[in-house]
Amino acid sequence: MKKKLIAVAGFAVALAGTVATAGPALATTSGTCVDTKVCVYKEVSYAGSQYSMDGYQTTSQITSSLVNETDSWKNRTNYTSFDLIDAADIFHAEALLNTLGANTNKADLGAKINKADFIRRT
Ligand SMILES: [Ca+2]
């Protein structure tokens, strides 16, 4: 309840201000990696920004803010495995960083952190 009052008070102060300014960007959270998705995370242990790919897709380029910034990932599909790929593009000079079977996770990519560019169904 106290938190709600503070939020309301903050809103009132913002309204009273003569210049409307945008607040700081909302902190990104790890969110929820729902069933049927493959998700990558900026931080180890599935923390920080999240990018998710639908499990029916064969390939997905990781969103630009997480390219070369992925530390952990999850495969929430229950029917196939996916590869995490380091590549300039999906057709050239790729390196396989990690493979996750159906319903498996990797909390820390270790030496392979901050390299992934693509997710691809195996
Ligand atoms: Ca890369």
Backbone and ligand atoms as CSV (ligand in chain L), in Angstrom:
chain,resi,resn,atom,element,x,y,z
A,1,MET,N,N,0.833,-1.199,0.000
A,1,MET,CA,C,0.000,0.000,0.000
A,1,MET,C,C,0.869,1.251,0.000
A,2,LYS,N,N,1.924,1.217,0.828
A,2,LYS,CA,C,2.813,2.369,0.906
A,2,LYS,C,C,3.450,2.647,-0.461
A,3,LYS,N,N,3.843,1.572,-1.132
A,3,LYS,CA,C,4.460,1.698,-2.448
A,3,LYS,C,C,3.504,2.390,-3.419
A,4,LYS,N,N,2.248,2.028,-3.336
A,4,LYS,CA,C,1.245,2.600,-4.228
A,4,LYS,C,C,1.103,4.104,-3.961
A,5,LEU,N,N,1.118,4.478,-2.676
A,5,LEU,CA,C,0.987,5.885,-2.334
A,5,LEU,C,C,2.173,6.683,-2.865
A,6,ILE,N,N,3.353,6.109,-2.740
A,6,ILE,CA,C,4.550,6.792,-3.241
A,6,ILE,C,C,4.447,6.972,-4.753
A,7,ALA,N,N,3.985,5.939,-5.424
A,7,ALA,CA,C,3.846,6.028,-6.875
A,7,ALA,C,C,2.843,7.112,-7.253
A,8,VAL,N,N,1.748,7.178,-6.529
A,8,VAL,CA,C,0.727,8.189,-6.806
A,8,VAL,C,C,1.303,9.580,-6.545
A,9,ALA,N,N,2.041,9.721,-5.444
A,9,ALA,CA,C,2.638,11.012,-5.124
A,9,ALA,C,C,3.629,11.422,-6.210
A,10,GLY,N,N,4.409,10.483,-6.676
A,10,GLY,CA,C,5.381,10.773,-7.734
A,10,GLY,C,C,4.685,11.229,-9.003
A,11,PHE,N,N,3.586,10.606,-9.293
A,11,PHE,CA,C,2.814,10.965,-10.480
A,11,PHE,C,C,2.278,12.393,-10.348
A,12,ALA,N,N,1.796,12.709,-9.160
A,12,ALA,CA,C,1.261,14.051,-8.922
A,12,ALA,C,C,2.361,15.093,-9.089
A,13,VAL,N,N,3.551,14.796,-8.581
A,13,VAL,CA,C,4.674,15.722,-8.724
A,13,VAL,C,C,5.002,15.901,-10.207
A,14,ALA,N,N,4.981,14.809,-10.925
A,14,ALA,CA,C,5.288,14.886,-12.355
A,14,ALA,C,C,4.263,15.764,-13.066
A,15,LEU,N,N,2.998,15.627,-12.688
A,15,LEU,CA,C,1.956,16.433,-13.317
A,15,LEU,C,C,2.126,17.909,-12.983
A,16,ALA,N,N,2.597,18.193,-11.759
A,16,ALA,CA,C,2.744,19.564,-11.313
A,16,ALA,C,C,3.924,20.263,-11.992
A,17,GLY,N,N,4.860,19.478,-12.482
A,17,GLY,CA,C,6.042,20.065,-13.116
A,17,GLY,C,C,5.658,20.896,-14.325
A,18,THR,N,N,6.429,21.925,-14.596
A,18,THR,CA,C,6.120,22.792,-15.725
A,18,THR,C,C,6.549,22.157,-17.051
A,19,VAL,N,N,7.563,21.332,-17.005
A,19,VAL,CA,C,8.031,20.673,-18.221
A,19,VAL,C,C,7.869,19.173,-18.040
A,20,ALA,N,N,7.147,18.588,-18.947
A,20,ALA,CA,C,6.987,17.139,-18.886
A,20,ALA,C,C,8.246,16.488,-19.432
A,21,THR,N,N,8.860,15.703,-18.627
A,21,THR,CA,C,10.063,15.005,-19.092
A,21,THR,C,C,9.830,13.506,-18.991
A,22,ALA,N,N,10.403,12.820,-19.907
A,22,ALA,CA,C,10.296,11.365,-19.855
A,22,ALA,C,C,11.149,10.861,-18.706
A,23,GLY,N,N,10.635,9.919,-17.987
A,23,GLY,CA,C,11.404,9.319,-16.904
A,23,GLY,C,C,12.484,8.428,-17.474
A,24,PRO,N,N,13.281,7.876,-16.611
A,24,PRO,CA,C,14.300,6.954,-17.107
A,24,PRO,C,C,13.632,5.754,-17.770
A,25,ALA,N,N,14.311,5.163,-18.716
A,25,ALA,CA,C,13.759,3.983,-19.374
A,25,ALA,C,C,13.461,2.924,-18.330
A,26,LEU,N,N,12.374,2.247,-18.515
A,26,LEU,CA,C,12.030,1.184,-17.583
A,26,LEU,C,C,13.118,0.119,-17.630
A,27,ALA,N,N,13.474,-0.343,-16.471
A,27,ALA,CA,C,14.477,-1.403,-16.421
A,27,ALA,C,C,13.909,-2.644,-17.099
A,28,THR,N,N,14.693,-3.253,-17.907
A,28,THR,CA,C,14.232,-4.477,-18.539
A,28,THR,C,C,14.352,-5.616,-17.535
A,29,THR,N,N,13.467,-6.532,-17.646
A,29,THR,CA,C,13.498,-7.669,-16.736
A,29,THR,C,C,13.602,-8.949,-17.533
A,30,SER,N,N,13.878,-10.002,-16.840
A,30,SER,CA,C,14.036,-11.280,-17.536
A,30,SER,C,C,12.703,-11.798,-18.061
A,31,GLY,N,N,11.609,-11.286,-17.532
A,31,GLY,CA,C,10.316,-11.679,-18.048
A,31,GLY,C,C,10.061,-13.159,-17.885
A,32,THR,N,N,9.148,-13.645,-18.668
A,32,THR,CA,C,8.779,-15.047,-18.590
A,32,THR,C,C,9.035,-15.691,-19.936
A,33,CYS,N,N,9.738,-16.777,-19.909
A,33,CYS,CA,C,9.951,-17.543,-21.137
A,33,CYS,C,C,8.895,-18.637,-21.159
A,34,VAL,N,N,7.841,-18.393,-21.897
A,34,VAL,CA,C,6.708,-19.313,-21.859
A,34,VAL,C,C,6.990,-20.578,-22.659
A,35,ASP,N,N,6.196,-21.594,-22.401
A,35,ASP,CA,C,6.287,-22.847,-23.147
A,35,ASP,C,C,6.241,-22.539,-24.636
A,36,THR,N,N,6.944,-23.314,-25.413
A,36,THR,CA,C,7.040,-23.215,-26.870
A,36,THR,C,C,8.021,-22.147,-27.341
A,37,LYS,N,N,8.694,-21.448,-26.411
A,37,LYS,CA,C,9.646,-20.405,-26.819
A,37,LYS,C,C,11.086,-20.824,-26.513
A,38,VAL,N,N,11.996,-20.200,-27.234
A,38,VAL,CA,C,13.417,-20.284,-26.929
A,38,VAL,C,C,13.827,-18.868,-26.550
A,39,CYS,N,N,14.507,-18.710,-25.408
A,39,CYS,CA,C,14.802,-17.377,-24.901
A,39,CYS,C,C,16.283,-17.235,-24.584
A,40,VAL,N,N,16.821,-16.074,-24.924
A,40,VAL,CA,C,18.201,-15.763,-24.558
A,40,VAL,C,C,18.172,-14.556,-23.621
A,41,TYR,N,N,19.221,-14.465,-22.787
A,41,TYR,CA,C,19.266,-13.429,-21.753
A,41,TYR,C,C,20.607,-12.721,-21.753
A,42,LYS,N,N,20.558,-11.456,-21.401
A,42,LYS,CA,C,21.767,-10.643,-21.363
A,42,LYS,C,C,22.709,-11.067,-20.237
A,43,GLU,N,N,22.158,-11.596,-19.170
A,43,GLU,CA,C,22.976,-11.953,-18.009
A,43,GLU,C,C,22.896,-13.452,-17.732
A,44,VAL,N,N,23.809,-13.936,-16.925
A,44,VAL,CA,C,23.758,-15.341,-16.520
A,44,VAL,C,C,22.512,-15.572,-15.660
A,45,SER,N,N,22.145,-16.826,-15.522
A,45,SER,CA,C,21.007,-17.233,-14.693
A,45,SER,C,C,19.704,-16.569,-15.134
A,46,TYR,N,N,19.581,-16.330,-16.463
A,46,TYR,CA,C,18.325,-15.863,-17.063
A,46,TYR,C,C,17.901,-14.494,-16.530
A,47,ALA,N,N,18.862,-13.643,-16.304
A,47,ALA,CA,C,18.580,-12.297,-15.815
A,47,ALA,C,C,18.844,-11.279,-16.929
A,48,GLY,N,N,18.376,-10.073,-16.701
A,48,GLY,CA,C,18.575,-9.002,-17.670
A,48,GLY,C,C,17.612,-9.102,-18.832
A,49,SER,N,N,17.892,-8.371,-19.876
A,49,SER,CA,C,17.002,-8.335,-21.034
A,49,SER,C,C,16.816,-9.729,-21.615
A,50,GLN,N,N,15.650,-9.935,-22.175
A,50,GLN,CA,C,15.318,-11.229,-22.767
A,50,GLN,C,C,14.883,-11.044,-24.209
A,51,TYR,N,N,15.305,-11.981,-25.048
A,51,TYR,CA,C,14.772,-12.063,-26.409
A,51,TYR,C,C,14.205,-13.471,-26.559
A,52,SER,N,N,13.020,-13.576,-27.122
A,52,SER,CA,C,12.442,-14.902,-27.299
A,52,SER,C,C,12.082,-15.154,-28.757
A,53,MET,N,N,12.197,-16.410,-29.106
A,53,MET,CA,C,11.896,-16.881,-30.458
A,53,MET,C,C,10.834,-17.961,-30.338
A,54,ASP,N,N,9.883,-17.957,-31.245
A,54,ASP,CA,C,8.871,-19.014,-31.230
A,54,ASP,C,C,9.503,-20.332,-31.675
A,55,GLY,N,N,9.141,-21.395,-30.980
A,55,GLY,CA,C,9.744,-22.689,-31.253
A,55,GLY,C,C,9.464,-23.254,-32.626
A,56,TYR,N,N,8.431,-22.767,-33.293
A,56,TYR,CA,C,8.137,-23.267,-34.641
A,56,TYR,C,C,9.052,-22.659,-35.695
A,57,GLN,N,N,9.766,-21.590,-35.355
A,57,GLN,CA,C,10.682,-20.977,-36.310
A,57,GLN,C,C,11.929,-21.848,-36.467
A,58,THR,N,N,12.529,-21.784,-37.641
A,58,THR,CA,C,13.741,-22.565,-37.851
A,58,THR,C,C,14.987,-21.768,-37.483
A,59,THR,N,N,14.952,-20.458,-37.718
A,59,THR,CA,C,16.099,-19.605,-37.417
A,59,THR,C,C,15.606,-18.244,-36.971
A,60,SER,N,N,16.332,-17.648,-36.055
A,60,SER,CA,C,15.999,-16.295,-35.660
A,60,SER,C,C,17.270,-15.540,-35.318
A,61,GLN,N,N,17.362,-14.332,-35.843
A,61,GLN,CA,C,18.483,-13.476,-35.461
A,61,GLN,C,C,18.135,-12.856,-34.118
A,62,ILE,N,N,19.066,-12.904,-33.207
A,62,ILE,CA,C,18.845,-12.327,-31.884
A,62,ILE,C,C,18.721,-10.812,-32.021
A,63,THR,N,N,17.791,-10.260,-31.281
A,63,THR,CA,C,17.525,-8.829,-31.370
A,63,THR,C,C,18.816,-8.029,-31.175
A,64,SER,N,N,18.926,-6.924,-31.870
A,64,SER,CA,C,20.214,-6.200,-31.947
A,64,SER,C,C,20.787,-5.834,-30.586
A,65,SER,N,N,19.919,-5.550,-29.621
A,65,SER,CA,C,20.455,-5.157,-28.315
A,65,SER,C,C,21.085,-6.327,-27.576
A,66,LEU,N,N,20.834,-7.543,-28.028
A,66,LEU,CA,C,21.410,-8.709,-27.354
A,66,LEU,C,C,22.406,-9.471,-28.225
A,67,VAL,N,N,22.620,-9.010,-29.458
A,67,VAL,CA,C,23.641,-9.641,-30.291
A,67,VAL,C,C,24.990,-9.487,-29.594
A,68,ASN,N,N,25.708,-10.568,-29.496
A,68,ASN,CA,C,27.008,-10.589,-28.807
A,68,ASN,C,C,26.894,-10.171,-27.345
A,69,GLU,N,N,25.712,-10.362,-26.770
A,69,GLU,CA,C,25.492,-9.981,-25.364
A,69,GLU,C,C,24.766,-11.071,-24.581
A,70,THR,N,N,24.718,-12.261,-25.110
A,70,THR,CA,C,23.926,-13.316,-24.464
A,70,THR,C,C,24.786,-14.154,-23.522
A,71,ASP,N,N,24.316,-14.278,-22.281
A,71,ASP,CA,C,25.056,-15.045,-21.271
A,71,ASP,C,C,24.368,-16.354,-20.871
A,72,SER,N,N,23.047,-16.443,-21.087
A,72,SER,CA,C,22.322,-17.660,-20.708
A,72,SER,C,C,21.121,-17.811,-21.634
A,73,TRP,N,N,20.567,-19.033,-21.693
A,73,TRP,CA,C,19.409,-19.229,-22.559
A,73,TRP,C,C,18.604,-20.455,-22.142
A,74,LYS,N,N,17.375,-20.515,-22.655
A,74,LYS,CA,C,16.451,-21.595,-22.319
A,74,LYS,C,C,15.773,-22.095,-23.589
A,75,ASN,N,N,15.538,-23.388,-23.632
A,75,ASN,CA,C,14.698,-23.972,-24.667
A,75,ASN,C,C,13.449,-24.497,-23.972
A,76,ARG,N,N,12.345,-23.786,-24.121
A,76,ARG,CA,C,11.103,-24.186,-23.449
A,76,ARG,C,C,10.203,-25.022,-24.354
A,77,THR,N,N,10.693,-25.357,-25.516
A,77,THR,CA,C,9.886,-26.242,-26.362
A,77,THR,C,C,10.026,-27.665,-25.831
A,78,ASN,N,N,9.060,-28.486,-26.131
A,78,ASN,CA,C,9.167,-29.864,-25.656
A,78,ASN,C,C,9.248,-30.846,-26.809
A,79,TYR,N,N,9.737,-30.353,-27.963
A,79,TYR,CA,C,9.762,-31.245,-29.111
A,79,TYR,C,C,11.049,-31.219,-29.926
A,80,THR,N,N,11.933,-30.270,-29.699
A,80,THR,CA,C,13.134,-30.267,-30.529
A,80,THR,C,C,14.261,-29.507,-29.842
A,81,SER,N,N,15.451,-29.612,-30.402
A,81,SER,CA,C,16.592,-28.902,-29.834
A,81,SER,C,C,16.983,-27.726,-30.727
A,82,PHE,N,N,17.724,-26.804,-30.147
A,82,PHE,CA,C,18.149,-25.596,-30.843
A,82,PHE,C,C,19.628,-25.355,-30.611
A,83,ASP,N,N,20.250,-24.747,-31.603
A,83,ASP,CA,C,21.656,-24.347,-31.515
A,83,ASP,C,C,21.745,-22.845,-31.299
A,84,LEU,N,N,22.748,-22.452,-30.556
A,84,LEU,CA,C,23.093,-21.037,-30.411
A,84,LEU,C,C,24.343,-20.819,-31.261
A,85,ILE,N,N,24.240,-19.877,-32.190
A,85,ILE,CA,C,25.249,-19.726,-33.238
A,85,ILE,C,C,25.946,-18.367,-33.157
A,86,ASP,N,N,27.258,-18.405,-33.362
A,86,ASP,CA,C,28.055,-17.186,-33.506
A,86,ASP,C,C,28.408,-17.074,-34.983
A,87,ALA,N,N,27.937,-16.035,-35.640
A,87,ALA,CA,C,28.175,-15.911,-37.074
A,87,ALA,C,C,27.967,-14.484,-37.531
A,88,ALA,N,N,28.734,-14.096,-38.524
A,88,ALA,CA,C,28.542,-12.769,-39.102
A,88,ALA,C,C,27.160,-12.693,-39.723
A,89,ASP,N,N,26.742,-13.756,-40.386
A,89,ASP,CA,C,25.374,-13.915,-40.832
A,89,ASP,C,C,25.100,-15.408,-40.832
A,90,ILE,N,N,23.876,-15.768,-41.029
A,90,ILE,CA,C,23.504,-17.167,-40.841
A,90,ILE,C,C,24.124,-18.077,-41.898
A,91,PHE,N,N,24.654,-17.517,-42.966
A,91,PHE,CA,C,25.203,-18.337,-44.043
A,91,PHE,C,C,26.723,-18.481,-43.986
A,92,HIS,N,N,27.387,-17.658,-43.204
A,92,HIS,CA,C,28.844,-17.624,-43.304
A,92,HIS,C,C,29.552,-17.761,-41.958
A,93,ALA,N,N,30.642,-18.480,-41.968
A,93,ALA,CA,C,31.608,-18.520,-40.872
A,93,ALA,C,C,30.955,-18.693,-39.512
A,94,GLU,N,N,30.113,-19.680,-39.408
A,94,GLU,CA,C,29.433,-19.844,-38.140
A,94,GLU,C,C,30.198,-20.750,-37.181
A,95,ALA,N,N,29.967,-20.515,-35.933
A,95,ALA,CA,C,30.517,-21.362,-34.891
A,95,ALA,C,C,29.376,-21.754,-33.964
A,96,LEU,N,N,29.308,-23.024,-33.665
A,96,LEU,CA,C,28.284,-23.510,-32.740
A,96,LEU,C,C,28.745,-23.229,-31.307
A,97,LEU,N,N,27.943,-22.463,-30.595
A,97,LEU,CA,C,28.300,-22.116,-29.221
A,97,LEU,C,C,27.740,-23.114,-28.214
A,98,ASN,N,N,26.501,-23.553,-28.453
A,98,ASN,CA,C,25.841,-24.424,-27.488
A,98,ASN,C,C,24.605,-25.028,-28.146
A,99,THR,N,N,24.195,-26.201,-27.695
A,99,THR,CA,C,22.958,-26.825,-28.149
A,99,THR,C,C,22.121,-27.170,-26.928
A,100,LEU,N,N,20.827,-26.862,-27.010
A,100,LEU,CA,C,19.913,-27.212,-25.918
A,100,LEU,C,C,18.841,-28.154,-26.443
A,101,GLY,N,N,18.701,-29.288,-25.778
A,101,GLY,CA,C,17.609,-30.192,-26.095
A,101,GLY,C,C,16.294,-29.624,-25.604
A,102,ALA,N,N,15.217,-30.297,-25.945
A,102,ALA,CA,C,13.886,-29.853,-25.525
A,102,ALA,C,C,13.825,-29.694,-24.010
A,103,ASN,N,N,13.251,-28.594,-23.576
A,103,ASN,CA,C,13.078,-28.312,-22.147
A,103,ASN,C,C,14.369,-28.377,-21.342
A,104,THR,N,N,15.419,-27.785,-21.883
A,104,THR,CA,C,16.668,-27.688,-21.121
A,104,THR,C,C,17.126,-26.232,-21.107
A,105,ASN,N,N,18.011,-25.914,-20.175
A,105,ASN,CA,C,18.478,-24.541,-19.973
A,105,ASN,C,C,19.987,-24.535,-19.810
A,106,LYS,N,N,20.581,-23.389,-20.072
A,106,LYS,CA,C,22.004,-23.198,-19.806
A,106,LYS,C,C,22.128,-21.869,-19.064
A,107,ALA,N,N,22.443,-21.946,-17.780
A,107,ALA,CA,C,22.443,-20.750,-16.932
A,107,ALA,C,C,23.663,-19.870,-17.138
A,108,ASP,N,N,24.725,-20.456,-17.694
A,108,ASP,CA,C,25.959,-19.674,-17.880
A,108,ASP,C,C,26.706,-20.262,-19.070
A,109,LEU,N,N,26.862,-19.479,-20.115
A,109,LEU,CA,C,27.554,-19.961,-21.306
A,109,LEU,C,C,29.069,-19.968,-21.134
A,110,GLY,N,N,29.547,-19.541,-19.994
A,110,GLY,CA,C,30.979,-19.614,-19.689
A,110,GLY,C,C,31.814,-18.863,-20.703
A,111,ALA,N,N,32.786,-19.548,-21.282
A,111,ALA,CA,C,33.679,-18.905,-22.253
A,111,ALA,C,C,32.946,-18.487,-23.526
A,112,LYS,N,N,31.712,-18.967,-23.682
A,112,LYS,CA,C,30.943,-18.662,-24.900
A,112,LYS,C,C,29.996,-17.482,-24.718
A,113,ILE,N,N,30.100,-16.791,-23.603
A,113,ILE,CA,C,29.201,-15.645,-23.401
A,113,ILE,C,C,29.530,-14.538,-24.397
A,114,ASN,N,N,28.532,-13.710,-24.655
A,114,ASN,CA,C,28.701,-12.491,-25.450
A,114,ASN,C,C,29.189,-12.749,-26.867
A,115,LYS,N,N,28.707,-13.849,-27.474
A,115,LYS,CA,C,29.091,-14.164,-28.852
A,115,LYS,C,C,27.898,-14.445,-29.761
A,116,ALA,N,N,26.796,-14.863,-29.181
A,116,ALA,CA,C,25.692,-15.394,-30.002
A,116,ALA,C,C,25.023,-14.331,-30.868
A,117,ASP,N,N,24.693,-14.772,-32.089
A,117,ASP,CA,C,23.989,-13.909,-33.042
A,117,ASP,C,C,22.673,-14.527,-33.515
A,118,PHE,N,N,22.615,-15.862,-33.530
A,118,PHE,CA,C,21.443,-16.546,-34.070
A,118,PHE,C,C,21.032,-17.727,-33.201
A,119,ILE,N,N,19.753,-18.035,-33.288
A,119,ILE,CA,C,19.211,-19.266,-32.719
A,119,ILE,C,C,18.719,-20.078,-33.912
A,120,ARG,N,N,19.014,-21.367,-33.930
A,120,ARG,CA,C,18.567,-22.177,-35.060
A,120,ARG,C,C,18.104,-23.554,-34.589
A,121,ARG,N,N,16.980,-23.949,-35.105
A,121,ARG,CA,C,16.480,-25.290,-34.787
A,121,ARG,C,C,17.418,-26.320,-35.392
A,122,THR,N,N,17.705,-27.363,-34.654
A,122,THR,CA,C,18.647,-28.379,-35.158
A,122,THR,C,C,17.949,-29.315,-36.126
L,1,CA,CA,CA,28.848,-12.992,-32.714
